[in-house]
Amino acid sequence: MNLNKTTARTLRVGIIIGMALIAIGLILSALGYGNSMLSAGILILIISPLAGVIASFAALATEKDWFWASIAAILLAITVVGMVLAALRWFRPPRSAQEWETSGRALPPSS
């Protein structure tokens, strides 16, 4: 498994799929639909570099280049921990009105 080809192919496929979804989403958005398609395209573009690191890790492990495979594994671990911490922060309800305003989420209905 060639490291450069594997990583490049993974990133290329992610970019092509993400851009295609965004293009389709823009067309559908002009017709009044397509917001979820736009979001999916953006999500694919965000996840593509992570998929590239996973592909690099797999290629390095296959080549038994344990030093660089461990570097890729550390990078993956740091990224996953960051994603989990961000998700936990996002799903925690804000404590004050000021946190609601800065969170970018809609205020809950008042009772």
N, C-alpha and C positions, 0 to 999 in steps of 0.2 A: 504494500500500500504506500503510495507516494504522498508524503506529507503535504507538499505544496499543491499538488493536483486535488487532493481530497479536500483541503481547506478552501481552496479557490472555488471548487465545484459547489461546495455547501453554501458559501457566501453568495455565489452567482445565482443559484436556484432560489435562495431566500429573497434576494433583491428582485428577481424577475417575478416571483409569485406576489410579493408585497406590492410592487408597482402595478402589476396587473389588477390586483384587488382594489387598489386606490383608484386606478383609471375607471374601472367598472363602477366603483362607488361614486365617483364624481359624475358619471353619466346618469346613474340612477338617482343621485341626489338632485340633479337638475330636473328630474321628473317627479320629485317629491318623495323618493325612496332612497335607500342606500347608505344611511348613516352607519349601520352595522357593518357594511362592506368596507367603508372607509376605516372604521376602527379595527377591523380584522387585518387590513393591509398595513396599518401603522404598527399593530402588534407583531406581525410577521417581520417587519423591518427592525423592530426593537429586539426581537428574539434571534434574528439571523447571526449576530456576532457571538451569542452564546452557543448557537449550534456549530459555529466555526470552531470555537474552543473545544467543544465535545468531539468534533471530527478530528481536530489536531491531537487531542488526548488519545483517541482510539488509534490513530496512525502511529503515534509515538510508542504506545504500548505494544502494538503489533511489531514494530521495529525493535522492541526491547531497549529503547532509549529511555531508561528509567529516570534519569536526572530531569530531562525536559518533560517527561510524562508527569512527574511529580509537580513540576512548576505549573503545568496545565491543570492538574488536579487541585492545586492550591488556588489558582485563579477561579476555577469552577466553584470551589467551596466558598470563597469570598463573595462571589456573585450570588450564589444561592442564599447565603446568610443575609446579604443585603436585600434580596428580593423578599425573603421571609419577614425581615424586620420592617420593611416598607409596607408589606401587606398587613402585618399586625397593627402598625400605626394607622393605616387607612381604615381598618375595620373597627378600631376603637372609637367610640363616639366622643366627639369633642366635649369638653367640660364646661365651657363658657360660650357666651354669644360671640365674643371676639374670636375664639377658636373656630366657631362655625363660619364666621365671615372669611377667615383666612384659609379655611380648608378647601374652598371651592365647591363645597356641597350645598345643596339647597337646605334652607332652614326647615326644621320640622314644623308641622302645623301647630299653631298655638291652641291651647285648650280653652 
